[in-house]
């Protein structure tokens, strides 16, 4: 229990440091590190998303129309609720944990064990400025971008594939989608995915900088801690968000009405 | 009565009962000290790099008694000290050029073109081929190239005091000769600076 509290406190301190030290992103080495992080987490992860996103969209539409025998309006409604609000940010978060979470934790743990973090201190560079700030910002922005990408692919690809595979009208679905989708859905998912990304990066950076030992065995342990805890945190944040949004928060702007 | 701190680049005076050696190096010039045990050297380096000596240990850096300083004063003093670790202390994910640029990118707002000119000048002065070195990652560098990269990284910031740990360790005779030019090259850039080589106690 004390360990959990210490890790939570460590992550919160790290979050405070990132917020206070955002201006270091203007320094050339940090800006370069941010660019690399965005490229790795955001740009190079997009290829794997296309098929997954399109299949999820198709599956939802096909399931609702064929199995539940509903019309395309309900299929699109469910697509918006499920993909825009929930599945989009979650798929992006899982992908980011799989790729960047493990990479960040392993890299930082190796740097800590091999003395490179100490070398940064010898250069009078705060390791949190150089290693944590660009990773947290880069991963948060990339998760938001990936979420948007998943949403576009899942909704667009799902509608197109459904029109080809089952008896669903693309025009009808598109009209329904634009009538039902609200900008608040996008704002909600962007805020959520930014938080998911920041949470993943903070947890993984914390475990990378605090490996459970000084031997090489500590690296996979740190990676496991980072991945499992960031997954749990994302699910917890999702529950909190769902409660806040589908409760009375946001002035009732987002509501689930059939 | 203890010796005055004025004109001292590095003064380290542990309590007499520890049986450790006192170090007293004047400002300006190049010095070697090879009589420190590994543990004392580690302790002294920690004290200098953290600008925070053990209790009862006197530490003088660049003519200033560290004990009487506040946090801001310690930090300002630390900014004037460069440290060259035995293995170069490079980041393995960055090539030589990026390693050289890292601290100066944090601490000084110099233009990259100006820094590049400076780096090329320094490397040429030390007989190195910039084109061959700058794109290399540390895993592909020899011990000498790592030390050279670390030296250039430090020299770019023009610190008033440089501490070089085992500068000649792990080098072949030709490389030793080349590394021997680092202090002179540094003093050419910073005429009032002090270059201190910390060597192992058993070194010849």
Interface residues (C-beta under 8 A of the other chain):
Chain A: X27 X28 X29 X32 X107 X111 X114 X115 X116 X119 X120 X121 X122 X123 X124 X125 X129 X130
Chain B: X49 X78 X79 X83 X85 X89 X90 X91 X92 X93 X98 X101 X102 X103 X105 X106 X107 X112 X153
